Amino acid sequence: MKSEVVVYENVKYRRYPNGGKSHQRYFWSSTTYNYLHRQIWEDEFGRIPPKHEIHHKDGDTLNNDPSNLKCLPKLDHIQEHVANGSYAKREYTRRMWSVKTCAQCGVSFRATGARSRYCTVSCKNRFFYLGRKNG
């Protein structure tokens, strides 16, 4: 797989523009274990707060100019990409919580998976045990 290399402050950052994964489009350093746009943000503005991400304002992941970078809480960052259509639906829907009702006890619970039917493993086991015993 062909890569592109950029040197920033004597550190090599590499990216794979034809890679199958979206994170391969960003420049990454295996020596500092950091993305180039995050390093530039930290050098210009200081530490990135916990649960925050660096967003490219113009959507161009190659434009790492400090004026093009914006620090956002993770949820706001996801919503920004969802709003402009740059996240595939499957990328963000699997992380979203939904309220479901347990098939065994009827209690409401939060789940991320579309196939979640039980609030706990014990409810799932009870459902299958009672089903076999009565069936």
C-alpha atoms as one frame of an Amber mdcrd trajectory, in Angstrom:
protein
   0.000   0.000   0.000   1.441   3.362  -1.042   1.935   5.989   1.657   2.539
   9.738   1.841   5.012  11.191   4.344   5.158  14.644   5.961   7.814  15.828
   8.408   6.690  18.184  11.191   9.180  19.278  13.870  11.602  16.489  12.879
   8.923  13.783  13.248   7.669  11.739  10.288   3.919  11.455   9.845   2.570
   8.912   7.369  -0.844   8.387   5.791  -2.326   5.839   3.395  -4.724   7.717
   1.081  -5.973   4.516  -0.591  -6.366   2.610   2.688  -9.688   0.978   3.379
 -10.145   2.517   6.842 -11.089   6.185   7.317  -8.388   6.765   9.965  -5.714
   5.932   7.357  -6.484   9.212   5.549  -4.952  11.170   8.446  -1.221  11.647
   8.998  -0.036   9.471  11.920   3.322   9.193  13.679   4.365   5.796  14.989
   7.069   7.439  17.125   4.839   9.944  18.970   1.610   7.883  18.613  -0.292
  11.004  17.616  -2.128  12.377  14.599  -0.561  15.398  12.902  -3.644  17.617
  13.251  -3.812  16.878  16.994  -0.107  17.642  17.419  -0.475  20.954  15.573
  -3.470  21.874  17.764  -1.532  21.082  20.957   1.489  23.085  19.780  -0.667
  26.127  18.959  -3.398  26.074  21.618  -2.357  23.674  24.403  -3.659  20.318
  25.585  -6.810  18.812  24.143  -9.436  18.383  26.889 -10.654  14.853  27.673
 -13.478  13.576  25.427 -12.722  16.235  22.788 -11.649  15.814  19.166  -9.995
  18.080  16.612 -12.212  18.951  13.656 -11.089  20.185  10.214 -13.427  23.151
   9.570 -13.260  22.919   5.783 -13.520  19.101   5.756 -10.102  18.717   4.091
  -8.062  16.331   6.260  -4.881  17.479   4.516  -5.386  21.128   5.541  -3.760
  21.123   8.970  -3.376  24.891   9.232  -4.187  25.962  12.834  -6.897  28.334
  11.551  -8.665  25.316   9.998  -8.681  23.257  13.209 -11.397  23.394  15.851
 -11.600  21.563  19.192 -15.058  20.048  19.787 -16.619  17.694  22.336 -16.867
  14.222  20.771 -20.679  14.274  20.431 -20.641  17.739  18.807 -17.952  16.501
  16.412 -20.091  13.522  15.381 -23.162  15.736  14.960 -21.141  18.170  12.817
 -20.237  15.346  10.428 -23.736  13.885  10.458 -25.190  17.313   9.602 -22.946
  17.765   6.557 -23.314  14.126   5.471 -19.658  13.126   5.761 -20.322  10.217
   8.173 -21.826   7.083   6.724 -25.043   6.205   8.532 -23.665   2.915   9.867
 -20.640   4.696  11.401 -22.619   6.745  13.874 -25.874   4.865  14.412 -24.199
   1.889  16.047 -22.807   4.173  18.775 -26.106   5.900  19.522 -28.131   4.802
  22.521 -31.783   3.835  22.217 -34.357   2.933  24.871 -35.693  -0.613  24.643
 -38.050  -2.792  26.668 -36.801  -6.099  28.060 -38.569  -9.094  26.458 -38.478
 -10.970  29.783 -39.277  -8.507  32.587 -40.635  -5.466  30.693 -38.166  -2.982
  32.220 -36.875  -0.132  30.031 -33.123  -0.137  29.383 -30.595   1.651  27.170
 -28.777  -0.271  24.436 -26.526   0.467  21.473 -27.258  -2.648  19.439 -30.309
  -2.976  17.209 -30.761  -6.629  18.268 -30.690  -6.104  22.068 -33.807  -7.676
  23.624 -32.925  -8.198  27.296 -31.835  -5.779  30.026 -29.408  -8.285  31.624
 -27.864 -11.680  30.930 -29.965 -13.193  33.728 -33.177 -11.986  32.011 -31.962
 -13.522  28.751 -31.194 -16.831  30.505 -34.542 -16.775  32.333 -36.371 -16.194
  29.057 -34.696 -19.163  27.338 -34.958 -21.432  30.401 -38.681 -20.741  30.902
 -39.290 -21.081  27.171 -37.752 -24.548  27.030 -39.390 -25.715  30.254 -42.881
 -24.653  29.153 -42.422 -25.665  25.516
